Each structure stands twice: as structure tokens, then as C-alpha cells.
């Protein structure tokens, strides 16, 4: 007896400060992975506040937001999605009356089979942006989207997963376990990783043994270090690599990811550990680790940590976290006021004052520079009314008090 296993999952995504998102068509934000299934696929939402750059996507004078569901394999490859069948539904939650939530199925029933095989499906013309607040879908700048997914692997293809080039869930688990065992076995290792700095007595943490081929395959930095130049110390047999800026527990987590592509759930729950892993992934150019850490940190932004996250993202050049932190911080004046009372913001003001100026500019955009034409005075000032003269003075930062002749004199002296 055989049967197809059907997975049904749902999750909600809360978007704060939606009106502050980019209004440019085709620019979007991702939810990160909202949930996954044993076959390895993960699912999330992609949201376009400015909709699509197609004229037909406009509805009267209003811009239609776009909402898409995405499906990706856990390791970032697209092979599984060619076989996996999935039916997403996207729901815009009504925060005034949830019974009036707006639900749209995100694939065409008539062409459902083909639509389900794509990794990005949804509605480019999901809802009119100008009506969101009025209809109860946006309250205080907050939107709540729900993704519901039914997913399965057809029976005939499920057999090919286990015997062909693709890996079944059981095979993938065994594969990861084998690589984890390789990492723990010192036999055959040819490199030592010394994490942290020496203790007061000169002792250091126990070195981590590793295989340079594995490290080089996962990191371009290690690739260059081991095989880029023969005169590099790390290229010598039985060499040591000093990870002085990485504490031993973080180094162990980093090494485990290089071997298995996994991070344990308890580590994901520790945001400090995730930040350290992000720094390690950035330094050694492990793109998949950086992406995984970013996907965990962005949804966890809050008033207490957003200033610290902004400084970290600016230091490492992680644009996605940097943009998300600025959007979160500047969404509402009351939120920015709360952020300013945190220790993190005090450190930001002292250590990176340029960021504080950028926050101010985002919250209160500077006035555009006046052109030379704006500065030039009309030819006949005496023909202007007192109100017009006062406006000319105000535009130039001059006093608006006094008689008409006093205003004219003041304007002429300033020109």
C-alpha cells in the first residue's frame, strides 16, 4: 500500500510601518521562511508595497499592492520545486473584523499544475493600497498577511526522489549525519582552527580539527587561504588557522554549518549567537549562512535591539538588515522616541553619529535646495501685495514684520 503525504501549514506575517516601505514598483520585502516541510522545501511571502511596474496594474487612481508566495528548497537550490506540488492561499487579515479578511487563491485553477511548479506565485493586483486603512486591513501602519499551503510530492515522482539524482528526506538526513560524523572524527583532518584569544595564563581553547577541502568548498576565503598561494602559512601541511575574533562556541557552530548546512533550533533562538554567526559568515563569505541569519534577525527587530542591529548591519555592509532597521525605527514618531531611550541608541549616537543623521533625514526629509530662479527677485517689487512680499521674505529666511516699503528694502538688501 502506498499513499501521498499531504502537508497543510499556515503562518502569519506582521508588517509594521507599511506606509514607509518603498513605493517604487518591483521593490519588495521578504518574510523569510515562515515554515517548511520534511521534504526540505520552505515557504514565505514576498510583498510589494509599490506593486508592479505595469500600467495595467493600476486601478483608477490607486496603486494595487502585490503579494506573492514563494517556495524554495532549504539549501537554496531549486531542484525540489520542480517536483513538489503546492497550493498556496494568501490572506489579508482584517484587523477590525477578522471575519472580513480578504482571501485570494494565488494560482489559476485552470493552469494549476503548471502554476504550482513555479517557485513564486501570487497576485500582482492583490488589493488597492489606498483602501487598506479605510477597509480595516491596515491599523497604525500595520498589515498582517497569512500564508496557507498544501504541499505534496506526487507518488510517481516520490520514487524517483529516492533513487535518482534528488535526495529524499530520509536520504538527506542520513547525508547530513554522515558529514556531521566526518567533522567529529579527527582521522583524515589536515587543518586546525584555533578560536578565541589566549587566556591570562597563556592557555587557549582546544583546537577544532577540520578538512581543508571541505572548508575551501564552502568558503571562498578559505579557498584562497589554502590553495591561492603556496607561500601562505595556512597552505602548509598540518597548518593552523587562527580565528581570534571568534569565540570557541561560535567557531564550533560555524564549523558545523560548513559541514552540514544546519544550525540547531536552540541557536536560532539566541539572537546574540545569530549575530556572531552572521559576522563569521560575512567574514568568510559563506553566503548561505549570511542569508539564513538575515532571515532570522529581520523579523526579530524590536525597540530594544534595532539600534544595535543597525550599527552591526552598517559595519558589515548587510543592506537588508540596514534598510529594515531604518524602516522599523522611523515608522512612527512614538516608536523612534522609545528607541532613543535605549542604551543601544546612546552607543549609536556616540560611536556612529552619521547613522543618527541618516535616521533624522529619513524621519524628516530635508527640504529640496532652492534653484537660482527661486532666489531671484521679481523685477517690480512695488507691484506685489504685502502678503506676497512677506512670502518672499519668508522663503529667504528674512523677517516678515514691518511696512510694505520696509519689506521691499529688506528684500533688495538681501539680493
TORKOL-4160 file (C-alpha; in steps of 0.2 Angstrom, whole numbers, padded with zeros to 4 digits, m for minus):
415
<pt num="1" X="0000" Y="0000" Z="0000"/>
<pt num="2" X="0006" Y="0017" Z="m0004"/>
<pt num="3" X="0000" Y="0035" Z="m0002"/>
<pt num="4" X="0005" Y="0053" Z="m0005"/>
<pt num="5" X="0008" Y="0063" Z="0011"/>
<pt num="6" X="m0001" Y="0079" Z="0011"/>
<pt num="7" X="0006" Y="0094" Z="0021"/>
<pt num="8" X="m0005" Y="0108" Z="0026"/>
<pt num="9" X="0003" Y="0123" Z="0035"/>
<pt num="10" X="m0001" Y="0141" Z="0039"/>
<pt num="11" X="0008" Y="0156" Z="0047"/>
<pt num="12" X="0005" Y="0174" Z="0048"/>
<pt num="13" X="0017" Y="0188" Z="0044"/>
<pt num="14" X="0016" Y="0205" Z="0053"/>
<pt num="15" X="0022" Y="0220" Z="0043"/>
<pt num="16" X="0025" Y="0236" Z="0054"/>
<pt num="17" X="0027" Y="0253" Z="0046"/>
<pt num="18" X="0020" Y="0248" Z="0029"/>
<pt num="19" X="0017" Y="0266" Z="0023"/>
<pt num="20" X="0035" Y="0269" Z="0025"/>
<pt num="21" X="0040" Y="0255" Z="0013"/>
<pt num="22" X="0047" Y="0259" Z="m0004"/>
<pt num="23" X="0034" Y="0265" Z="m0016"/>
<pt num="24" X="0045" Y="0260" Z="m0031"/>
<pt num="25" X="0037" Y="0247" Z="m0042"/>
<pt num="26" X="0045" Y="0230" Z="m0042"/>
<pt num="27" X="0054" Y="0233" Z="m0025"/>
<pt num="28" X="0049" Y="0221" Z="m0012"/>
<pt num="29" X="0052" Y="0214" Z="0006"/>
<pt num="30" X="0053" Y="0195" Z="0010"/>
<pt num="31" X="0046" Y="0187" Z="0026"/>
<pt num="32" X="0060" Y="0174" Z="0027"/>
<pt num="33" X="0054" Y="0156" Z="0029"/>
<pt num="34" X="0038" Y="0156" Z="0038"/>
<pt num="35" X="0038" Y="0136" Z="0039"/>
<pt num="36" X="0045" Y="0121" Z="0030"/>
<pt num="37" X="0040" Y="0103" Z="0026"/>
<pt num="38" X="0051" Y="0087" Z="0029"/>
<pt num="39" X="0055" Y="0086" Z="0010"/>
<pt num="40" X="0065" Y="0101" Z="0013"/>
<pt num="41" X="0055" Y="0115" Z="0005"/>
<pt num="42" X="0052" Y="0131" Z="0014"/>
<pt num="43" X="0038" Y="0144" Z="0011"/>
<pt num="44" X="0037" Y="0163" Z="0013"/>
<pt num="45" X="0029" Y="0179" Z="0007"/>
<pt num="46" X="0035" Y="0192" Z="m0004"/>
<pt num="47" X="0027" Y="0209" Z="m0003"/>
<pt num="48" X="0027" Y="0224" Z="m0015"/>
<pt num="49" X="0020" Y="0240" Z="m0007"/>
<pt num="50" X="0023" Y="0249" Z="m0024"/>
<pt num="51" X="0015" Y="0235" Z="m0034"/>
<pt num="52" X="0021" Y="0230" Z="m0052"/>
<pt num="53" X="0028" Y="0242" Z="m0065"/>
<pt num="54" X="0014" Y="0238" Z="m0077"/>
<pt num="55" X="0002" Y="0251" Z="m0081"/>
<pt num="56" X="m0012" Y="0238" Z="m0081"/>
<pt num="57" X="m0009" Y="0235" Z="m0063"/>
<pt num="58" X="m0016" Y="0252" Z="m0058"/>
<pt num="59" X="m0034" Y="0253" Z="m0053"/>
<pt num="60" X="m0041" Y="0270" Z="m0056"/>
<pt num="61" X="m0030" Y="0282" Z="m0046"/>
<pt num="62" X="m0025" Y="0269" Z="m0034"/>
<pt num="63" X="m0010" Y="0258" Z="m0034"/>
<pt num="64" X="m0013" Y="0240" Z="m0031"/>
<pt num="65" X="m0001" Y="0231" Z="m0019"/>
<pt num="66" X="0006" Y="0214" Z="m0025"/>
<pt num="67" X="0008" Y="0199" Z="m0014"/>
<pt num="68" X="0017" Y="0183" Z="m0019"/>
<pt num="69" X="0020" Y="0166" Z="m0011"/>
<pt num="70" X="0037" Y="0158" Z="m0013"/>
<pt num="71" X="0044" Y="0141" Z="m0011"/>
<pt num="72" X="0062" Y="0137" Z="m0010"/>
<pt num="73" X="0072" Y="0122" Z="m0006"/>
<pt num="74" X="0081" Y="0123" Z="0011"/>
<pt num="75" X="0099" Y="0124" Z="0004"/>
<pt num="76" X="0094" Y="0137" Z="m0009"/>
<pt num="77" X="0093" Y="0126" Z="m0024"/>
<pt num="78" X="0078" Y="0124" Z="m0035"/>
<pt num="79" X="0078" Y="0106" Z="m0039"/>
<pt num="80" X="0065" Y="0100" Z="m0027"/>
<pt num="81" X="0052" Y="0113" Z="m0033"/>
<pt num="82" X="0052" Y="0106" Z="m0050"/>
<pt num="83" X="0044" Y="0090" Z="m0042"/>
<pt num="84" X="0035" Y="0097" Z="m0027"/>
<pt num="85" X="0016" Y="0101" Z="m0030"/>
<pt num="86" X="0010" Y="0115" Z="m0019"/>
<pt num="87" X="m0006" Y="0126" Z="m0017"/>
<pt num="88" X="m0004" Y="0142" Z="m0008"/>
<pt num="89" X="m0018" Y="0154" Z="m0002"/>
<pt num="90" X="m0014" Y="0172" Z="0003"/>
<pt num="91" X="m0025" Y="0180" Z="0016"/>
<pt num="92" X="m0025" Y="0199" Z="0021"/>
<pt num="93" X="m0031" Y="0199" Z="0039"/>
<pt num="94" X="m0044" Y="0212" Z="0043"/>
<pt num="95" X="m0039" Y="0219" Z="0060"/>
<pt num="96" X="m0055" Y="0227" Z="0064"/>
<pt num="97" X="m0066" Y="0212" Z="0059"/>
<pt num="98" X="m0056" Y="0196" Z="0056"/>
<pt num="99" X="m0072" Y="0188" Z="0048"/>
<pt num="100" X="m0070" Y="0201" Z="0034"/>
<pt num="101" X="m0052" Y="0195" Z="0030"/>
<pt num="102" X="m0048" Y="0196" Z="0011"/>
<pt num="103" X="m0043" Y="0179" Z="0004"/>
<pt num="104" X="m0036" Y="0176" Z="m0013"/>
<pt num="105" X="m0030" Y="0159" Z="m0020"/>
<pt num="106" X="m0013" Y="0163" Z="m0028"/>
<pt num="107" X="m0014" Y="0151" Z="m0043"/>
<pt num="108" X="m0025" Y="0149" Z="m0058"/>
<pt num="109" X="m0036" Y="0133" Z="m0056"/>
<pt num="110" X="m0036" Y="0130" Z="m0075"/>
<pt num="111" X="m0017" Y="0130" Z="m0076"/>
<pt num="112" X="m0015" Y="0124" Z="m0058"/>
<pt num="113" X="m0002" Y="0111" Z="m0062"/>
<pt num="114" X="0010" Y="0122" Z="m0071"/>
<pt num="115" X="0007" Y="0136" Z="m0058"/>
<pt num="116" X="0011" Y="0125" Z="m0043"/>
<pt num="117" X="0028" Y="0121" Z="m0051"/>
<pt num="118" X="0034" Y="0139" Z="m0051"/>
<pt num="119" X="0044" Y="0144" Z="m0035"/>
<pt num="120" X="0035" Y="0161" Z="m0035"/>
<pt num="121" X="0016" Y="0163" Z="m0037"/>
<pt num="122" X="0003" Y="0175" Z="m0031"/>
<pt num="123" X="m0007" Y="0191" Z="m0036"/>
<pt num="124" X="0001" Y="0206" Z="m0044"/>
<pt num="125" X="m0016" Y="0215" Z="m0042"/>
<pt num="126" X="m0019" Y="0210" Z="m0024"/>
<pt num="127" X="m0028" Y="0225" Z="m0016"/>
<pt num="128" X="m0029" Y="0244" Z="m0019"/>
<pt num="129" X="m0017" Y="0252" Z="m0007"/>
<pt num="130" X="m0027" Y="0267" Z="m0004"/>
<pt num="131" X="m0041" Y="0257" Z="0003"/>
<pt num="132" X="m0032" Y="0246" Z="0016"/>
<pt num="133" X="m0034" Y="0258" Z="0031"/>
<pt num="134" X="m0052" Y="0263" Z="0027"/>
<pt num="135" X="m0057" Y="0244" Z="0025"/>
<pt num="136" X="m0049" Y="0239" Z="0041"/>
<pt num="137" X="m0034" Y="0230" Z="0034"/>
<pt num="138" X="m0021" Y="0242" Z="0040"/>
<pt num="139" X="m0021" Y="0249" Z="0058"/>
<pt num="140" X="m0007" Y="0261" Z="0064"/>
<pt num="141" X="0003" Y="0256" Z="0048"/>
<pt num="142" X="0002" Y="0238" Z="0052"/>
<pt num="143" X="m0003" Y="0224" Z="0039"/>
<pt num="144" X="m0005" Y="0206" Z="0044"/>
<pt num="145" X="m0004" Y="0193" Z="0030"/>
<pt num="146" X="m0007" Y="0174" Z="0031"/>
<pt num="147" X="0000" Y="0161" Z="0020"/>
<pt num="148" X="m0008" Y="0144" Z="0019"/>
<pt num="149" X="0000" Y="0130" Z="0009"/>
<pt num="150" X="m0005" Y="0112" Z="0004"/>
<pt num="151" X="0010" Y="0103" Z="m0002"/>
<pt num="152" X="0014" Y="0085" Z="m0008"/>
<pt num="153" X="0026" Y="0076" Z="m0019"/>
<pt num="154" X="0016" Y="0065" Z="m0032"/>
<pt num="155" X="0018" Y="0046" Z="m0029"/>
<pt num="156" X="0027" Y="0043" Z="m0046"/>
<pt num="157" X="0040" Y="0056" Z="m0043"/>
<pt num="158" X="0042" Y="0052" Z="m0025"/>
<pt num="159" X="0050" Y="0036" Z="m0030"/>
<pt num="160" X="0062" Y="0045" Z="m0041"/>
<pt num="161" X="0067" Y="0056" Z="m0027"/>
<pt num="162" X="0075" Y="0041" Z="m0018"/>
<pt num="163" X="0084" Y="0033" Z="m0032"/>
<pt num="164" X="0088" Y="0047" Z="m0044"/>
<pt num="165" X="0099" Y="0062" Z="m0043"/>
<pt num="166" X="0087" Y="0070" Z="m0030"/>
<pt num="167" X="0088" Y="0066" Z="m0011"/>
<pt num="168" X="0073" Y="0060" Z="m0002"/>
<pt num="169" X="0070" Y="0067" Z="0016"/>
<pt num="170" X="0077" Y="0051" Z="0024"/>
<pt num="171" X="0092" Y="0051" Z="0012"/>
<pt num="172" X="0096" Y="0070" Z="0015"/>
<pt num="173" X="0095" Y="0067" Z="0034"/>
<pt num="174" X="0107" Y="0052" Z="0033"/>
<pt num="175" X="0119" Y="0063" Z="0022"/>
<pt num="176" X="0119" Y="0077" Z="0034"/>
<pt num="177" X="0123" Y="0064" Z="0048"/>
<pt num="178" X="0137" Y="0057" Z="0039"/>
<pt num="179" X="0145" Y="0074" Z="0036"/>
<pt num="180" X="0142" Y="0078" Z="0055"/>
<pt num="181" X="0151" Y="0062" Z="0059"/>
<pt num="182" X="0166" Y="0067" Z="0047"/>
<pt num="183" X="0168" Y="0083" Z="0056"/>
<pt num="184" X="0169" Y="0075" Z="0073"/>
<pt num="185" X="0181" Y="0062" Z="0068"/>
<pt num="186" X="0199" Y="0068" Z="0069"/>
<pt num="187" X="0206" Y="0055" Z="0057"/>
<pt num="188" X="0210" Y="0062" Z="0040"/>
<pt num="189" X="0209" Y="0080" Z="0046"/>
<pt num="190" X="0223" Y="0091" Z="0040"/>
<pt num="191" X="0220" Y="0108" Z="0047"/>
<pt num="192" X="0217" Y="0115" Z="0065"/>
<pt num="193" X="0206" Y="0130" Z="0069"/>
<pt num="194" X="0211" Y="0140" Z="0085"/>
<pt num="195" X="0197" Y="0150" Z="0091"/>
<pt num="196" X="0197" Y="0165" Z="0103"/>
<pt num="197" X="0212" Y="0174" Z="0111"/>
<pt num="198" X="0224" Y="0166" Z="0124"/>
<pt num="199" X="0218" Y="0166" Z="0142"/>
<pt num="200" X="0228" Y="0175" Z="0156"/>
<pt num="201" X="0239" Y="0160" Z="0159"/>
<pt num="202" X="0243" Y="0158" Z="0140"/>
<pt num="203" X="0231" Y="0143" Z="0138"/>
<pt num="204" X="0219" Y="0143" Z="0123"/>
<pt num="205" X="0203" Y="0133" Z="0119"/>
<pt num="206" X="0205" Y="0116" Z="0112"/>
<pt num="207" X="0209" Y="0117" Z="0093"/>
<pt num="208" X="0195" Y="0111" Z="0081"/>
<pt num="209" X="0201" Y="0099" Z="0068"/>
<pt num="210" X="0194" Y="0100" Z="0051"/>
<pt num="211" X="0197" Y="0096" Z="0032"/>
<pt num="212" X="0203" Y="0110" Z="0022"/>
<pt num="213" X="0194" Y="0103" Z="0006"/>
<pt num="214" X="0178" Y="0105" Z="0015"/>
<pt num="215" X="0181" Y="0122" Z="0021"/>
<pt num="216" X="0188" Y="0128" Z="0004"/>
<pt num="217" X="0172" Y="0121" Z="m0004"/>
<pt num="218" X="0161" Y="0131" Z="0007"/>
<pt num="219" X="0171" Y="0147" Z="0009"/>
<pt num="220" X="0180" Y="0157" Z="m0005"/>
<pt num="221" X="0191" Y="0165" Z="0009"/>
<pt num="222" X="0197" Y="0148" Z="0015"/>
<pt num="223" X="0199" Y="0143" Z="m0004"/>
<pt num="224" X="0211" Y="0157" Z="m0006"/>
<pt num="225" X="0219" Y="0154" Z="0010"/>
<pt num="226" X="0223" Y="0136" Z="0007"/>
<pt num="227" X="0225" Y="0135" Z="m0012"/>
<pt num="228" X="0228" Y="0153" Z="m0018"/>
<pt num="229" X="0246" Y="0155" Z="m0015"/>
<pt num="230" X="0259" Y="0142" Z="m0010"/>
<pt num="231" X="0268" Y="0154" Z="0002"/>
<pt num="232" X="0254" Y="0157" Z="0013"/>
<pt num="233" X="0256" Y="0149" Z="0030"/>
<pt num="234" X="0239" Y="0141" Z="0030"/>
<pt num="235" X="0244" Y="0131" Z="0014"/>
<pt num="236" X="0257" Y="0121" Z="0023"/>
<pt num="237" X="0254" Y="0104" Z="0029"/>
<pt num="238" X="0246" Y="0102" Z="0047"/>
<pt num="239" X="0244" Y="0121" Z="0047"/>
<pt num="240" X="0234" Y="0131" Z="0060"/>
<pt num="241" X="0221" Y="0144" Z="0056"/>
<pt num="242" X="0218" Y="0157" Z="0070"/>
<pt num="243" X="0200" Y="0163" Z="0072"/>
<pt num="244" X="0205" Y="0176" Z="0086"/>
<pt num="245" X="0189" Y="0186" Z="0083"/>
<pt num="246" X="0178" Y="0171" Z="0085"/>
<pt num="247" X="0174" Y="0163" Z="0102"/>
<pt num="248" X="0176" Y="0144" Z="0103"/>
<pt num="249" X="0157" Y="0141" Z="0105"/>
<pt num="250" X="0153" Y="0152" Z="0089"/>
<pt num="251" X="0168" Y="0143" Z="0080"/>
<pt num="252" X="0160" Y="0126" Z="0083"/>
<pt num="253" X="0143" Y="0132" Z="0077"/>
<pt num="254" X="0151" Y="0140" Z="0062"/>
<pt num="255" X="0161" Y="0124" Z="0058"/>
<pt num="256" X="0145" Y="0113" Z="0060"/>
<pt num="257" X="0136" Y="0124" Z="0047"/>
<pt num="258" X="0151" Y="0122" Z="0035"/>
<pt num="259" X="0149" Y="0103" Z="0036"/>
<pt num="260" X="0131" Y="0101" Z="0037"/>
<pt num="261" X="0122" Y="0117" Z="0032"/>
<pt num="262" X="0112" Y="0117" Z="0048"/>
<pt num="263" X="0110" Y="0127" Z="0063"/>
<pt num="264" X="0101" Y="0119" Z="0078"/>
<pt num="265" X="0085" Y="0127" Z="0083"/>
<pt num="266" X="0091" Y="0132" Z="0101"/>
<pt num="267" X="0105" Y="0143" Z="0092"/>
<pt num="268" X="0092" Y="0152" Z="0081"/>
<pt num="269" X="0083" Y="0156" Z="0097"/>
<pt num="270" X="0098" Y="0165" Z="0104"/>
<pt num="271" X="0100" Y="0182" Z="0094"/>
<pt num="272" X="0117" Y="0186" Z="0100"/>
<pt num="273" X="0123" Y="0169" Z="0094"/>
<pt num="274" X="0115" Y="0173" Z="0077"/>
<pt num="275" X="0123" Y="0190" Z="0076"/>
<pt num="276" X="0140" Y="0181" Z="0079"/>
<pt num="277" X="0137" Y="0168" Z="0066"/>
<pt num="278" X="0132" Y="0182" Z="0054"/>
<pt num="279" X="0148" Y="0191" Z="0057"/>
<pt num="280" X="0158" Y="0174" Z="0054"/>
<pt num="281" X="0148" Y="0171" Z="0038"/>
<pt num="282" X="0151" Y="0188" Z="0032"/>
<pt num="283" X="0170" Y="0187" Z="0035"/>
<pt num="284" X="0172" Y="0171" Z="0027"/>
<pt num="285" X="0160" Y="0174" Z="0013"/>
<pt num="286" X="0148" Y="0160" Z="0017"/>
<pt num="287" X="0133" Y="0167" Z="0008"/>
<pt num="288" X="0120" Y="0154" Z="0013"/>
<pt num="289" X="0124" Y="0157" Z="0031"/>
<pt num="290" X="0123" Y="0176" Z="0029"/>
<pt num="291" X="0106" Y="0174" Z="0021"/>
<pt num="292" X="0100" Y="0162" Z="0035"/>
<pt num="293" X="0105" Y="0174" Z="0048"/>
<pt num="294" X="0097" Y="0189" Z="0040"/>
<pt num="295" X="0081" Y="0179" Z="0038"/>
<pt num="296" X="0081" Y="0176" Z="0057"/>
<pt num="297" X="0086" Y="0194" Z="0063"/>
<pt num="298" X="0075" Y="0205" Z="0052"/>
<pt num="299" X="0058" Y="0198" Z="0059"/>
<pt num="300" X="0066" Y="0200" Z="0077"/>
<pt num="301" X="0069" Y="0218" Z="0076"/>
<pt num="302" X="0061" Y="0227" Z="0091"/>
<pt num="303" X="0064" Y="0244" Z="0100"/>
<pt num="304" X="0077" Y="0237" Z="0112"/>
<pt num="305" X="0088" Y="0229" Z="0098"/>
<pt num="306" X="0085" Y="0239" Z="0082"/>
<pt num="307" X="0099" Y="0252" Z="0086"/>
<pt num="308" X="0112" Y="0238" Z="0089"/>
<pt num="309" X="0106" Y="0229" Z="0073"/>
<pt num="310" X="0108" Y="0245" Z="0063"/>
<pt num="311" X="0126" Y="0248" Z="0069"/>
<pt num="312" X="0130" Y="0230" Z="0065"/>
<pt num="313" X="0122" Y="0230" Z="0048"/>
<pt num="314" X="0131" Y="0246" Z="0044"/>
<pt num="315" X="0148" Y="0239" Z="0050"/>
<pt num="316" X="0146" Y="0223" Z="0040"/>
<pt num="317" X="0138" Y="0231" Z="0025"/>
<pt num="318" X="0122" Y="0220" Z="0026"/>
<pt num="319" X="0110" Y="0231" Z="0017"/>
<pt num="320" X="0094" Y="0221" Z="0020"/>
<pt num="321" X="0096" Y="0222" Z="0039"/>
<pt num="322" X="0101" Y="0241" Z="0037"/>
<pt num="323" X="0086" Y="0245" Z="0027"/>
<pt num="324" X="0074" Y="0235" Z="0038"/>
<pt num="325" X="0081" Y="0243" Z="0054"/>
<pt num="326" X="0079" Y="0261" Z="0047"/>
<pt num="327" X="0061" Y="0257" Z="0041"/>
<pt num="328" X="0057" Y="0249" Z="0058"/>
<pt num="329" X="0064" Y="0264" Z="0068"/>
<pt num="330" X="0056" Y="0278" Z="0058"/>
<pt num="331" X="0039" Y="0270" Z="0055"/>
<pt num="332" X="0031" Y="0280" Z="0069"/>
<pt num="333" X="0037" Y="0295" Z="0079"/>
<pt num="334" X="0032" Y="0287" Z="0096"/>
<pt num="335" X="0042" Y="0271" Z="0091"/>
<pt num="336" X="0058" Y="0282" Z="0087"/>
<pt num="337" X="0055" Y="0291" Z="0104"/>
<pt num="338" X="0056" Y="0274" Z="0113"/>
<pt num="339" X="0071" Y="0268" Z="0103"/>
<pt num="340" X="0080" Y="0284" Z="0108"/>
<pt num="341" X="0079" Y="0280" Z="0126"/>
<pt num="342" X="0088" Y="0263" Z="0124"/>
<pt num="343" X="0107" Y="0261" Z="0128"/>
<pt num="344" X="0109" Y="0255" Z="0110"/>
<pt num="345" X="0104" Y="0271" Z="0103"/>
<pt num="346" X="0115" Y="0280" Z="0115"/>
<pt num="347" X="0130" Y="0270" Z="0109"/>
<pt num="348" X="0125" Y="0273" Z="0091"/>
<pt num="349" X="0125" Y="0292" Z="0094"/>
<pt num="350" X="0142" Y="0291" Z="0101"/>
<pt num="351" X="0150" Y="0279" Z="0090"/>
<pt num="352" X="0142" Y="0281" Z="0073"/>
<pt num="353" X="0134" Y="0299" Z="0073"/>
<pt num="354" X="0132" Y="0298" Z="0054"/>
<pt num="355" X="0119" Y="0285" Z="0057"/>
<pt num="356" X="0110" Y="0296" Z="0069"/>
<pt num="357" X="0110" Y="0310" Z="0055"/>
<pt num="358" X="0103" Y="0297" Z="0042"/>
<pt num="359" X="0089" Y="0292" Z="0054"/>
<pt num="360" X="0084" Y="0311" Z="0056"/>
<pt num="361" X="0085" Y="0313" Z="0037"/>
<pt num="362" X="0073" Y="0298" Z="0035"/>
<pt num="363" X="0061" Y="0304" Z="0048"/>
<pt num="364" X="0061" Y="0322" Z="0042"/>
<pt num="365" X="0067" Y="0323" Z="0024"/>
<pt num="366" X="0077" Y="0339" Z="0021"/>
<pt num="367" X="0069" Y="0352" Z="0011"/>
<pt num="368" X="0075" Y="0352" Z="m0008"/>
<pt num="369" X="0088" Y="0365" Z="m0012"/>
<pt num="370" X="0081" Y="0381" Z="m0020"/>
<pt num="371" X="0086" Y="0385" Z="m0038"/>
<pt num="372" X="0094" Y="0401" Z="m0043"/>
<pt num="373" X="0077" Y="0406" Z="m0051"/>
<pt num="374" X="0069" Y="0404" Z="m0034"/>
<pt num="375" X="0082" Y="0416" Z="m0026"/>
<pt num="376" X="0080" Y="0429" Z="m0039"/>
<pt num="377" X="0068" Y="0444" Z="m0035"/>
<pt num="378" X="0054" Y="0449" Z="m0046"/>
<pt num="379" X="0058" Y="0464" Z="m0057"/>
<pt num="380" X="0044" Y="0476" Z="m0050"/>
<pt num="381" X="0043" Y="0473" Z="m0031"/>
<pt num="382" X="0031" Y="0488" Z="m0029"/>
<pt num="383" X="0018" Y="0479" Z="m0039"/>
<pt num="384" X="0017" Y="0465" Z="m0026"/>
<pt num="385" X="0005" Y="0464" Z="m0012"/>
<pt num="386" X="0011" Y="0464" Z="0006"/>
<pt num="387" X="0006" Y="0446" Z="0008"/>
<pt num="388" X="0017" Y="0442" Z="m0007"/>
<pt num="389" X="0031" Y="0452" Z="m0001"/>
<pt num="390" X="0030" Y="0443" Z="0016"/>
<pt num="391" X="0031" Y="0426" Z="0007"/>
<pt num="392" X="0046" Y="0431" Z="m0002"/>
<pt num="393" X="0054" Y="0436" Z="0014"/>
<pt num="394" X="0049" Y="0420" Z="0022"/>
<pt num="395" X="0056" Y="0410" Z="0008"/>
<pt num="396" X="0073" Y="0418" Z="0011"/>
<pt num="397" X="0073" Y="0417" Z="0029"/>
<pt num="398" X="0070" Y="0436" Z="0032"/>
<pt num="399" X="0059" Y="0444" Z="0045"/>
<pt num="400" X="0041" Y="0447" Z="0039"/>
<pt num="401" X="0037" Y="0462" Z="0050"/>
<pt num="402" X="0036" Y="0480" Z="0045"/>
<pt num="403" X="0028" Y="0490" Z="0032"/>
<pt num="404" X="0027" Y="0487" Z="0013"/>
<pt num="405" X="0042" Y="0498" Z="0010"/>
<pt num="406" X="0052" Y="0490" Z="0024"/>
<pt num="407" X="0049" Y="0473" Z="0016"/>
<pt num="408" X="0054" Y="0479" Z="m0001"/>
<pt num="409" X="0070" Y="0487" Z="0006"/>
<pt num="410" X="0074" Y="0471" Z="0016"/>
<pt num="411" X="0072" Y="0460" Z="0000"/>
<pt num="412" X="0083" Y="0472" Z="m0010"/>
<pt num="413" X="0097" Y="0472" Z="0003"/>
<pt num="414" X="0097" Y="0453" Z="0004"/>
<pt num="415" X="0098" Y="0451" Z="m0015"/>
